[in-house]
Amino acid sequence: MATENGYTLDQFLADTRATIKAKGVPSGLAEIRDHVEKLLRNPELLTKHLGDPVPYRERTTIGHDPETDVHVLVHGREKGGKSVPHDHGPCWVIYGNYKNPTRMRRWRRLDDGSKPGYAEIEIQRDFMNEAGHASVFAVGDIHSIEYGDDTFFIRVTGGDVESQKTLRFDPETDVHVLVHGREKGGKSVPHDHGPCWVIYGNFKNPTRMRRWRRLDDGSKPGHAELELQRDFMNEAGHAAVFAIGDIHSIEYGDDTFFIRVTGGDVESQKTLRFDLDKKSVQVADREHRGVAGLVHEVTLELELRVAGLAPVVQAAPPAHPRRILVVAVELARHHLGRDG
């Protein structure tokens, strides 16, 4: 690395502030990238701000300009890894590699975003960001990174990304993450999610969860008898798992926010909805927001490949230690490659 060591973090923040005032964003991003590359040439940057020897840490903020809300973070990776395609919400970002390169991929979204939880993306550019170089991603740019062992890079952002709503795309799985915000309390009827598993995670205020067991054999069309199997409170910071075919219901109070993670797009599936009083079951066509009709359980099994009763799955994994809310996440079906 070159020995231009007179350029400090404070000077970088001052120069970046001047650029934003003079040119604005996004017009000034190319010039800010040049400031980042100048900062990368300081051989004492990491030891000064992180210590000697430099520790491997997932994320460390070493600078912040309150006037422009520009953040400077250092990422140190002992072992190689990669991210899924994602954006940074309302924030722009510049990645600058300090030690060893990062493979950067820029993605283009093909669909119009009209279908909730669905996205099609394709690779727009694939390149190596070498040590000493920086790459710019404007607001909304979808990108992913891949790095090897012993890699250190700087990430400069316009805004605090960790407090923002961002999009994450999964080109290999059909996992969907939705956020439900309820101003007023309410509840659902007992239901399943068709061929999809589901995990409910409460972010703010609890949800009362009920797991139900079906007693009849499904031989009588439109008829179902249920009994309560488990009744518990899913507190904020905790999650509960329901496997494919598990019958459950939820009840929540005012000002409740929870995350629902599903294996598949539930909104495009046919699911079962149960009426306890009438001892009935209907097939709900969520895609068309209606009820398709009453069917025989055996027919449903053949159509959805869902057994009448699924095994109970216990103990969801613990919540994220920082309780970071991942909001408005859309995941993609890869062509190349947010109602209980």
N, C-alpha and C positions, 0 to 999 in steps of 0.2 A: 504494500500500500504506500502511496506517496507520502512525503513528509511535510505536507502543508498543514502545520499544526496550530497556526495562529487563529484559525476560524473556530470560534466557540459556539456553544449552544445559545448563549445570550445574543450573540451577533446574528445567528441564524434566525432567531425569533424576531429580532428587530428588522432584519432584511425582509422577512416574510410579511411582517406587518406593513412595511412600506410598499411592498408589491401589491398587496391586497387593496391598500388605500389608493394606489395609483391606477391599477388595472382592473381590480375586482376579480371575481371568480365566475366563470371558468377562464377568462382571458389571461389571468396571471398564473395559471397552474404550471405552464411550461417554465416560467421564470422561477417559480418556487422549487420545481424539480432541480433546476441548476443550483439553487441554494442547498438542497439536500445533498447533491453530489459533492459539493464543496465541503459540507460537514462530514461526509463519509471519509474524506481524506485526512481527517484528524486522527492520528494513531493513538491518542490518549483519551478519546471520547468515552469509550466504555469503562476503562479503568477509573477515570475521574468520577463518573456518575454511578458506577455499579460496584467498584472495588477491584482489587487485584489479589488473586486471580478473578477474572470475570465469571460470575456464577451463571449457570443455566437457569433461566426463569422464563415462564410462559409469556409473561407480559409485565413490563415495568415502565411507568410513566416517568420520564426524566425532565420534561419541560412542558409548560403550558403558558400561553399568552392570553390573559383574560379579555383583552380588548378585541381580539379577533377569534377567540375560542379555538385556536390552533393547539393541538396536542402532539407531543413527540413521545413515542413509545419505543422501547427496545424489546425485541423478542429473541430469546436465546434457546436454541433447540439442540439438546444433546443427541437425540436420535431423530432420524428422518421421519417425515410424515407429510400429510397433505390435507387440504381443506376441500369441502364440497363447494361447488359454484355458489356464489353469494353476492349480495351487494351490501353497501354500508348505509342503506336508508337515505337520509337527507345529507349525508356527509360525503365529501370527496376524500380521496386517500392517495398518498404517494408512498410506495414501498422503495426503500433504499437498502441494498445489500452491503453489509459491512464485512462479513467473513463468509466465504463460500457462496455459490449462486443459488437462486431460487427459480424453479420453472414456473412461469406465469402463463395462465390461459385466460384469454378474453372470450366471453361467450355472448352470443346474440340470441335474443328471445324471438321465437317464431310465431307463437300464438298471440291473440289479442288480449289475453288476460280476463276474458269474460266468464270462464268456467272456474269457480272457486276451487283452490287447491291443486289446479292443474297447470302445467307449463311445458312447453317444448323449447328446447334450447339447442344450439349448435355451436361448435368452436369457431370463433372468428379469427383468432390469432393465437399461436403457441410459440413461446420464445423463452430464452434463458436470461434472467436478470443477473448479470455477473456482479461480483464484488466491486464496489466503487460506482455502481450505476443505479439509477432510480427510474421507476415507472409510474405514470400517472393514471388514475382511474377517476373519472368525473362522477358527479352525483348520479346514482342509478346504474352505473356500469357494473355488469355482472362479470365476476372473475373468480379464479381459483388459484391456489398456490401449492407447490410441491417442493420440498426441500430435503437435503440429505443430512447426514450426521454432522454435528459440530457447526451449525449454521447460526449466524447472528444477522438480523436485519432490523432496520428502523422503519417504523410506520408513522407517518405524519398524517393527521386527519383534521379536516375542517369541522370541528364539533366532536363531542364525546360519543363515539360509536356505541360504547357499552350501555348507554342510556337510551338508545334509539330503537325504533322498530325497523327491522331489516328483513330481507328475503333470503331464504336459503333454498337451494335447488338440489334435488338428489337425482342424478341421472341414472341410477342403478336400481333403486327401490321405489315402491309405491307407498311410502310412508307420508302421512299428512299430519301437520301440526296446526291446530286451530285454537284461537282464543275466543272464549265466550264471556261477554260482560253483561251482567244483569243488573239493571237499575232497581227493579222491583223483584221481590221473591216470587217463586213459582215451583212447579214440579212437573215431572214427566210421568207418563204411564209406564208400566213395565214393558220392556222392549229388548230386542237384541239388535245387533248390527250386521245381520246377514253373514256374509263370508269374511267379515272384517273383525280383527281383534281391536280392543280399545284400552287406552290408559287415560284416566282422568287425574289431573294434577291441579290442586287448588293453589291459587296464587294469593288471593285476598278473600278472607272469610271462608268458613267451611261449607261443605255440601254434605247433606245426609244421603248416604248410599244404601240401597237395599239390593241384595242379591236374592233371586227367586229360583225355586226348583219347580219344574213341571211334573205334575203327578199323573196325568192321563197319558195314554200311549199314542195319542194323535190319530186314532182310528176314526174319530167322528169329525167330519169336516166342520171347520169354524168353531170347534169347541176346545177349550183348554182350561185346566184347573191348575192353579199355582198355590204354593205355600212359601212363606218367608223363610229363607235359609239363613240370612245374616243381615243385621241392621247396624250400621256404624257411621260415625262422623269422619269424613275425610277433611282433616284440618289443613289450614294454609301451610304450605311447605311439604305436604305429603301427597302421595299418589296411590291410586288403586287400579288393579289390573283385572280386566274381564276378557277371557279367551273367546274364540269364535263360538258363537251360539249361546254364550252366557246371557241369561235374562237378568236385567237389572233396571232400576229406576233411580232417579235423582230428585232431590228437593233442596232448594237453596233459599237464602234470605235476601234482603235488599243489599245492594252494593257488593255483589259477588263476582269475582273474576276467576275463571278456571281455564286450564289448558286441556284440550282433548287431542290425544295422539292416536291415530288409527292406522292399521295395516290395510290400506286400500281406501278408495274414495267412497265413504259411506253414503254420501249424497246421491251417488249414481246407482246404488244398490236397492234391491227389494229386501225389506226387513220385516220382522214380526212385531206387532203391537198387540198387547194383551189388555183385556178389560176384566178386572177382578170381580166386579159385581155381576156382570153378565156371563162370566165364565166363557169368554169368547176370545178368538184370536183372528187377526186380520193381517193380510200382507200389505204393507205400506210401500208404495212406489215413491221413494224420496225424490227421485229425479223429476217426477211430474207433480210432486207435492199432493198426492192423492192416495186413495186406497184401491189397490188393484182388485181386491175381492177376497172371498174366503176360499181356502184351498185345503186339500188333504195334506197331512204332515208328510206322508210318504212322497207325494208329488214335490213338495218343497225340498225335501232332501235330495231328490234327483236333480232338481233345477239349480239349487244353490250349493249342493254338496256340503250341507251343514247338518250334522247329527242333531237329533232332537234335544239331547242334553250334552253339554260339553263339560269337561273336567274343570273343577275349581282351581284357579290359579291364585296362589297366596303371595303376600308380601311383595309389593312393588319396590323397586330400587329407591334409595333415599333421594330426596330432592337435591338439586344443585346447591352446594354449600353456600353460594352467594345469593341464591334465590333469584337468579337472573331470569327475567321473563323474555322468552323468545316469541315475538309477536309477528303475526301476519306472515307466517312461513308458508311458502308455496314450494312444492316438490315436483320434479319433472319426470316424465317418462322419456327415456333417452332415445332419440332417433339416430344420433351417432353414438354418438357419444361422447283460513285460519277457519240448541237442541241436543241434548243428550239423547 
